[in-house]
Amino acid sequence: MVENDYICDLNAQISLFNSHFNFINQEENMKSFKPNAWVLPQPVLIIGTYDKDGRPNAMNAAWGGQWDAHEVFISLGSHATTDNLMQNPTFTLGFATTDTMVAADYVGIVSGRNVPDKVERAGWTVEKAPDVDAPVFKELPMTLECRVKQKLDESETGCFLIAEIVGVLCDERFLAEDGKPAVEKMGLITYDPVHHTYLQLGKTVGHAFSDGKQLR
Ligand SMILES: Cc1cc2nc3c(=O)[nH]c(=O)nc-3n(C[C@H](O)[C@H](O)[C@H](O)COP(=O)(O)O)c2cc1C
């Protein structure tokens, strides 16, 4: 009897809690999926390195981002890029665009270990970065110059790379009137890990640290 009262009370409390927080009825409105690496949106980063003979290489990476104000991180498998970073811990990080999408995908499916002239085949123009010993691909609108600071959980299958941003380069064609990079002009793409497609980023829809003030 006491137990029944307790269960009735618990059910009443749960239903009150659900209605209070307006919980969505999962069965009717939400489909559940098994855990997936579906953090959205994902970047299309192009890591540029030189090999031991000074030949440029490029690879595509979606599993990366900003570690803190001055650092980036990348989840890096075992690649030619990883080999290159062993002997020269500097690299560039460019952002792929609609115009460079085919080449960006190409450098993500072919390895410099098997195709040493991969960057030439991608059709990209290479220039050495001013502040690090790594290649800049001139077709990409904006590029970070980076230096490896730390490798976490390093093994033969790769590591989590943390790197300092030592400089930022932006093609002058992609500057805004205030002289800063105009992200909207770049035609940047994002990787959709659900359907394995690339989507172009769209237009400005609001102002950060500002529009929310309407609800204060
Ligand atoms: C859309 C996309 C995203 C990728 N993201 C990553 C990633 O985050 N980390 C990684 O280690 N490899 C990633 N890859 C795989 C590498 O880009 C790929 O293995 C490439 O051939 C490595 O080139 P390399 O051996 O010349 O360095 C990705 C590939 C694609 C197409």
The ligand as a Gaussian input file, in Angstrom:
#p B3LYP/6-31G(d) Opt

LIG

0 1
 C       35.550000      15.108000     -45.156000
 C       36.814000      14.482000     -44.600000
 C       37.162000      14.721000     -43.298000
 C       38.324000      14.134000     -42.747000
 N       38.645000      14.396000     -41.448000
 C       39.767000      13.854000     -40.927000
 C       40.157000      14.178000     -39.587000
 O       39.531000      14.997000     -38.904000
 N       41.260000      13.564000     -39.096000
 C       42.003000      12.681000     -39.826000
 O       43.009000      12.161000     -39.322000
 N       41.670000      12.367000     -41.123000
 C       40.586000      12.953000     -41.679000
 N       40.242000      12.687000     -42.974000
 C       41.067000      11.720000     -43.750000
 C       42.349000      12.333000     -44.358000
 O       42.108000      13.583000     -44.962000
 C       42.874000      11.345000     -45.417000
 O       43.229000      10.130000     -44.810000
 C       44.016000      11.885000     -46.259000
 O       44.209000      11.049000     -47.363000
 C       45.339000      12.002000     -45.505000
 O       46.277000      12.548000     -46.380000
 P       47.865000      12.376000     -46.209000
 O       48.139000      10.912000     -45.960000
 O       48.431000      12.849000     -47.515000
 O       48.269000      13.238000     -45.061000
 C       39.123000      13.282000     -43.543000
 C       38.771000      13.067000     -44.886000
 C       37.635000      13.663000     -45.414000
 C       37.263000      13.428000     -46.859000

